[in-house]
Structure formats: structure tokens, C-alpha cells
Amino acid sequence: MIALSLAEIAAVVGGQTHDIPDPSVRVTGPVVRDSREVVPGSLFAAFAGERVDGHDFASQVVEAGAVAVLASRPVGVPAIVVEDVQTALGALARHVVRRLGATLVALTGSAGKTSTKDLIAQVLRRKAPTVFTPQSLNNEIGLPLTALTATEETQFLVLEMGARGIGHIRYLTGLTPPKIGVVLNVGTAHIGEFGGRAQIAQAKGEIVEGLPEDGAAVLNADDPLVRAMASRTKAKVVLFGESAEADVRAENVRLTDSGQPAFRLHTPSGASDVTMRLYGEHHVSNALAAAAVAHELGMSAEEIATALSEAGTLSRWRMEVTERPDGVTIVNDAYNANPESMRAALRALAAMGKGRRTWAVLGKMAELGDEALAEHDAVGRLAVRLNVSKLVAVGGIEASWLQLGAYNEGSWGEESVHVSDAQAAIDLLRSELRPGDVVLVKASRSVGLESVAQALVETGAEGEVAAR
């Protein structure tokens, strides 16, 4: 964070100083909420959670070097006491962003946010110092914490924004007002909470409503609900996609033999070829969104294409590919799942596994409400249509719906199996995998299927040691 005195911070957040001998002492390190992340010069934000209360760690974090605690009550060590820590954190982030003058890029969408955010960051940091959301810390706490990691050298700030209801993104853009707002797609993620795709579109479109006239709304030309958001902004509208009407578009889209997308990138300033290191055709749309942002910020088509071709995976468990010594390929996409990302991952598996035996180890897609049965059934059916060799459905009723969809799609469904939990899936795969197999692991975060992928990777490492 930019250096601020405790007196300045107290004034910004409307707090009272307690047990602070010298209010001129400055915070020079990051603002953190996890006591394990404290370094000398930090400000520790104490949140009271369901199981852990950050206030209980006040003495510990000060001993570790924190300058003070941002707290909702006095804690016996230097503290700035406020009515609500979350509100104060947001106010501090808003103040820091205004002082910085960095160009702020915000993005949202039902699927692909984190992968696209990582692509935008990797492209822009070739041009200037860039700070971006780590992992998926895209809510009312994670977003300001990210913004507060920016320093005087930061020129681009790339922030992912999530929403679980109307007004959430409006709140986030109020904390960190973007100059460029990106909307990737409107799908069915969290549809059970929103109530329908129209409500999802209403919520996602909030990101473009507050853009300045000299800003840019970067919208997916291939998604009608996103394209319609052009009427909700006074900023310049930039369309990306495969549509001929897109300002930034892809032509000659194809997948390499290993399942990596390649295409001809067209921007208003020129064209250049891209071959990505990521896996799956769905990354083409993500790459085009990143290209549109980079073009608006002055990068050439050649610069953008080079950056996209060299970009890798920055966030864990998102199409994370591991090649075992025995030739088994593990695709760990277990961070989260919704119908759109599940379909994209299955298509990537089919492309990667041409001529090989493929396994789809799938679990529950959460928060689908009344659509849950139909969506799980559809995913099971798609696995059959894509000729995935074997479906392993993991978990409870939703997993049974996945298997039922596969079974009802055709005789191949007899190759599907329903197991109770992650350990059962691990045991099955360890006994049946053969050299050359490709395994996709994917489910909503709450299912915890990353343990399956990790166990399979470790099995391969053990085999390598044994062979030596």
C-alpha cells in the first residue's frame, strides 16, 4: 500500500485511535486479514467470523510487526476502532485508488472471470507495473484488499468483481471506480440465488453503468444479454468476439493436437497470430476480452498476440495440466463449476484426449436452484456426445443426475459410474488408469474434488520414485 500514517487512516475511515503512542507512525506494508500474512509495517484488519475472530489475534499480529489493528473494538494494542471493519476497509481502498491515479480495469461474468483477469494482467504488465486480484478474491473484502496492494508505481489495477445479487457490483464499483469495465458472459452460475438470467444480466451490467465518458465498456459481441448492456453506459463501447461486428475478433479458430487454442487476432490497429499455452477453446473468448482491454490502453496487435501466446495459468485448479511420468494426464479444473464452465471443460477434455482414453470425474454444480436437475442431466448427456470414455460422478443426488443423463443418452452410459465421495473416486482411478489416459476433475468448490487430482498427481510421483 502507499504509505499512510495512522492518523491519516483514522481520518479516512472515520475511526478513533486507541493505544497509539504516535499517530504519525506510517503503515508501509500491506493490509491483511489473515494473521499469517502479517509482515513488518502491515495493517491488520480484524474480522469476526463464524469460527474465528480476528480481534483475538491482535497482540500476536503486533508482535509480528503490524503497525496497528483496524478493529471494531479496543484490543489492548495500537488500533483504529471503527463501527464496521468492512465499511472502513472499503473507504480506505477508495481513498488509495483516488490518490494513485492508476487506470482501473474491472471485469465480471458468469464464467471465466479469473482466467480472463489473469490474461489481462499478464498482457498489461508488459506495458507497465500492474496489480491484479489474486486467485478469486472478488468480493466486498477481497477486492479492497487487492486495491490496497497498489503502490505509487502501479499504473494498471485489474480487479475481478463477483456478485450474488443485484447491487453487489454497484457497491464494488463505488469502492474502486473503473475506467474500463469488461463483461464476459451471462450464464447460469448462481441462478438459484438470482432467480433467472435476466436478473444475472441486470447485476453484471452494473459494472458499465458508472464508467466515465472517456472510459470503455468492453462487451462480448457473441452474448446477446451482454451486448445489450451497451445501452446502459455513457462510455465508449468496444465489442469482442467471433462476430464479424466485433471490434476485436478471432478468425480461423482451431485447437492444436494438444487442445490449445490458436487463432488470428484482429484489432482496429492490425492483426497477428496467437497460439495459447492454455487448454480449451473457451479461452479464445477470454483472450479476446484481454486483447480488447490492451488495445484500448495502447498496445499493438503484435504486442498483444505475443503476450497472449506466452501467458500461462496464474490461479490454481483452473485447467491445471500435469503430465505424469507414466503418460497419464491430469487436468485439475476443480476450483469451481457451473454449466457453462463444465461444458467448456468437457470439450477441452475431448480435444486433448483424441486417440486416448478420457475420464471425466465430475461432481455437483452448486446454486442452480430449480435448474439443478436439468443442468446436471445435460452435462452427463454432453459427456456421451463428446465420446468421453468414462464418467465418474462423485457425491450425492446431483452426481446421480450426472450419471442418469449419461445413461439416458445412450448405451455408452453404462460406462459411467457413481461413487460416494472423493476417496472412492481416488481408489477407482488408481486401480483402473492406464498409461496415456487423460483425466478431467471438476466440480463446485464445496465438493473439494481437487483432492482427487492431487492424489492422482502424487500417485504418479510415487510411481516415478519407485521406477528409479
SVG drawing of the C-alpha trace seen along z (x, -y; Angstrom):
<svg xmlns="http://www.w3.org/2000/svg" viewBox="-37 -13 54 65">
<polyline fill="none" stroke="black" stroke-width="0.4" points="0.0,0.0 1.1,-3.6 2.5,-4.8 -0.1,-6.4 0.1,-7.5 -2.2,-6.0 -3.7,-9.5 -4.4,-9.7 -6.0,-6.3 -8.2,-7.1 -9.4,-10.2 -10.2,-8.4 -12.2,-5.6 -13.8,-7.8 -12.2,-5.8 -10.8,-6.5 -7.2,-5.8 -6.7,-3.6 -3.4,-2.8 -1.4,-4.5 1.5,-6.5 2.5,-8.2 -0.3,-8.6 2.3,-9.8 3.7,-6.2 3.1,-5.0 1.7,-1.8 4.2,-0.8 3.2,2.8 0.1,4.5 -3.4,4.5 -4.1,8.1 -6.9,10.0 -5.0,13.3 -2.6,13.1 -0.3,15.5 0.3,12.9 1.4,10.1 4.8,8.6 6.5,5.6 4.6,2.4 1.3,4.1 -2.2,3.0 -4.3,6.0 -8.0,5.9 -9.8,7.8 -12.9,9.5 -15.2,11.5 -16.1,14.7 -18.3,17.6 -15.5,19.7 -12.5,17.3 -12.5,13.7 -9.5,11.7 -9.6,9.5 -8.3,12.4 -5.0,12.2 -4.4,8.5 -1.4,9.0 0.1,11.7 0.0,9.6 1.5,6.5 4.3,8.7 4.8,9.9 5.3,6.4 1.8,5.0 1.7,1.2 -1.9,1.4 -5.2,3.2 -8.3,2.0 -10.9,3.2 -14.5,2.8 -13.4,2.6 -10.3,1.7 -7.9,4.7 -5.2,3.6 -2.7,2.8 -2.4,0.0 -5.8,-0.1 -8.0,-2.2 -11.5,-1.5 -14.5,-1.8 -18.1,-0.9 -17.7,1.6 -14.4,3.0 -15.7,4.0 -17.0,0.5 -13.8,-1.1 -11.7,1.2 -13.7,0.1 -13.3,-3.6 -9.6,-3.1 -9.4,-1.4 -11.4,-4.1 -9.1,-6.8 -5.9,-4.9 -7.3,-4.3 -8.1,-8.0 -4.7,-9.1 -2.9,-6.6 -4.3,-7.8 -3.8,-4.3 -6.0,-3.1 -8.5,-0.7 -9.9,2.3 -12.8,4.2 -14.3,7.4 -17.2,9.7 -19.1,12.5 -20.8,15.8 -17.8,17.9 -14.1,17.2 -13.6,14.2 -10.4,15.4 -8.8,16.8 -9.5,13.6 -8.3,11.4 -5.0,13.4 -4.7,12.9 -5.4,9.2 -2.8,8.8 -0.2,10.8 -0.7,8.7 -0.8,5.3 2.3,5.9 4.4,6.0 3.5,2.3 3.6,1.0 3.5,2.1 0.2,3.9 -1.6,5.1 -4.4,7.6 -6.8,9.8 -5.0,12.9 -7.0,16.1 -10.7,15.2 -10.7,12.6 -13.5,10.7 -16.0,9.8 -16.5,6.8 -13.5,7.9 -11.1,9.4 -11.5,6.5 -10.4,3.7 -7.6,5.8 -6.3,6.2 -6.7,2.5 -4.7,1.7 -1.7,3.6 -1.1,1.0 1.8,-1.4 2.9,-4.7 4.5,-2.7 1.2,-0.9 -0.2,-2.1 -2.8,0.6 -5.1,2.1 -7.1,5.2 -9.9,6.2 -12.3,9.1 -15.8,8.4 -18.2,11.1 -21.9,10.8 -24.5,12.9 -27.3,10.4 -28.5,7.1 -26.4,4.2 -23.3,6.1 -21.2,4.9 -22.6,1.4 -21.2,1.4 -17.8,2.7 -17.5,0.1 -18.3,-2.5 -15.2,-1.5 -12.9,-1.2 -14.4,-3.1 -13.1,-1.5 -12.2,-3.4 -12.6,-0.2 -15.4,2.3 -15.5,5.8 -18.5,8.2 -17.6,11.7 -20.9,13.5 -24.3,14.1 -24.7,17.7 -26.4,19.8 -23.8,19.6 -25.7,18.7 -29.0,18.8 -30.6,20.2 -29.7,17.1 -30.5,14.6 -33.8,16.2 -33.0,16.1 -30.7,15.0 -32.4,11.6 -31.6,10.8 -28.0,12.0 -27.7,9.7 -29.0,6.8 -26.4,7.5 -23.5,8.0 -24.3,4.9 -23.9,2.7 -20.1,2.7 -20.6,0.5 -23.2,-1.9 -20.7,-4.1 -18.0,-4.3 -16.8,-7.8 -17.4,-9.2 -13.7,-8.8 -13.8,-5.2 -14.7,-2.0 -17.2,0.8 -15.7,4.0 -18.6,6.3 -19.0,9.8 -20.5,9.4 -21.4,13.1 -23.6,12.9 -26.9,11.0 -27.5,10.3 -24.0,8.7 -24.2,6.9 -27.5,5.2 -25.6,3.6 -24.3,1.0 -27.4,-1.0 -26.5,-1.2 -23.3,-3.1 -22.2,-6.6 -18.7,-5.2 -17.3,-4.1 -18.4,-0.6 -15.8,2.0 -17.1,5.3 -15.1,8.5 -15.9,12.0 -16.0,14.1 -18.8,12.0 -17.9,10.0 -19.2,6.9 -16.7,7.3 -14.1,4.6 -11.6,7.2 -12.3,10.6 -10.8,14.0 -10.7,15.7 -9.6,19.2 -10.1,20.5 -8.8,24.0 -7.3,26.3 -3.8,27.8 -3.4,31.6 -2.8,31.0 -6.1,29.0 -4.6,25.5 -6.4,22.7 -4.9,20.9 -6.5,18.1 -5.9,14.9 -6.3,11.9 -7.9,8.8 -7.9,5.4 -8.6,1.9 -4.8,1.4 -3.8,4.6 -3.8,8.4 -1.5,11.1 -1.5,14.8 -2.0,16.3 -1.3,19.8 -2.1,20.1 -0.5,22.2 -3.8,22.7 -6.2,25.5 -9.7,25.3 -11.4,23.3 -13.3,21.3 -10.1,19.4 -10.4,17.7 -13.2,15.5 -11.2,14.8 -8.2,13.8 -10.3,11.5 -11.5,9.7 -8.0,9.2 -6.9,8.1 -9.7,5.5 -8.6,4.0 -4.9,4.0 -5.8,2.3 -7.8,-0.4 -4.7,-1.0 -2.4,-1.5 -0.9,1.9 -0.4,3.1 -1.8,6.3 1.7,7.8 2.4,7.0 -0.9,8.4 -0.6,11.6 2.9,12.2 1.7,11.7 -1.3,13.9 0.8,16.7 3.2,16.6 0.6,16.3 0.2,19.2 -2.1,20.2 -1.7,18.0 -4.5,19.3 -4.6,22.8 -7.0,25.6 -8.2,24.0 -7.4,26.3 -4.1,27.0 -2.5,29.8 0.0,32.2 1.7,34.9 2.6,37.9 5.8,39.9 3.6,42.9 1.9,40.8 -1.3,40.1 -2.5,36.5 -4.4,34.9 -6.5,31.8 -7.3,30.2 -10.2,27.8 -11.7,28.3 -11.8,24.8 -15.4,24.3 -18.1,25.3 -21.2,24.1 -23.0,25.4 -21.0,23.1 -17.6,23.9 -18.4,27.6 -19.3,27.8 -16.1,25.9 -14.0,28.2 -15.6,31.4 -14.9,30.0 -11.3,29.3 -11.0,32.9 -12.4,34.3 -9.9,32.2 -6.9,33.1 -7.8,36.8 -8.1,37.5 -6.9,41.1 -6.6,41.6 -8.9,42.9 -10.6,40.0 -12.1,39.8 -14.5,37.1 -14.5,37.1 -17.4,34.7 -19.3,33.5 -22.1,31.2 -22.6,27.8 -23.9,25.6 -26.5,22.8 -28.6,23.8 -31.9,23.8 -34.8,25.3 -32.4,25.8 -30.2,28.2 -31.7,31.5 -31.9,30.4 -28.3,28.9 -26.7,31.9 -28.6,34.2 -27.4,32.1 -23.8,32.3 -24.0,36.1 -25.5,36.3 -22.8,34.0 -20.1,36.3 -21.7,39.1 -21.9,36.9 -18.3,35.9 -17.3,39.6 -15.7,39.2 -14.6,42.8 -15.8,42.9 -17.8,40.6 -17.1,40.9 -19.9,39.0 -18.9,38.1 -21.2,37.3 -24.9,37.3 -28.1,36.6 -26.5,34.2 -23.9,36.8 -26.7,39.4 -28.3,36.9 -25.0,36.6 -24.9,40.4 -28.5,40.6 -28.0,38.1 -25.2,40.2 -27.1,43.4 -30.2,42.0 -28.2,40.5 -27.2,43.9 -25.6,47.3 -22.3,45.5 -23.9,44.5 -23.2,48.0 -19.5,46.8 -20.5,44.3 -20.2,44.9 -21.5,43.1 -19.2,43.1 -20.0,41.7 -17.0,39.4 -13.6,38.3 -11.8,41.2 -13.9,43.7 -13.1,41.9 -9.3,42.0 -9.5,45.7 -11.3,46.4 -8.9,44.3 -5.8,45.7 -6.9,49.2 -8.1,48.5 -6.0,45.7 -3.6,46.8 -0.7,45.0 -1.9,42.4 -5.2,41.7 -6.5,38.1 -8.4,37.3 -10.5,34.2 -11.5,33.4 -14.2,30.7 -17.0,29.7 -18.1,26.8 -15.6,25.7 -17.7,27.1 -17.2,30.6 -13.5,30.5 -12.6,32.6 -9.1,31.0 -8.1,33.7 -8.8,36.3 -6.5,34.5 -3.8,34.0 -3.9,37.7 -3.6,38.8 -0.6,36.5 1.1,37.7 0.4,41.3 2.4,40.5 5.2,39.0 5.4,42.1 5.5,44.3 8.4,42.2 10.3,42.7 9.6,46.4 10.8,46.7 14.1,45.1"/>
</svg>
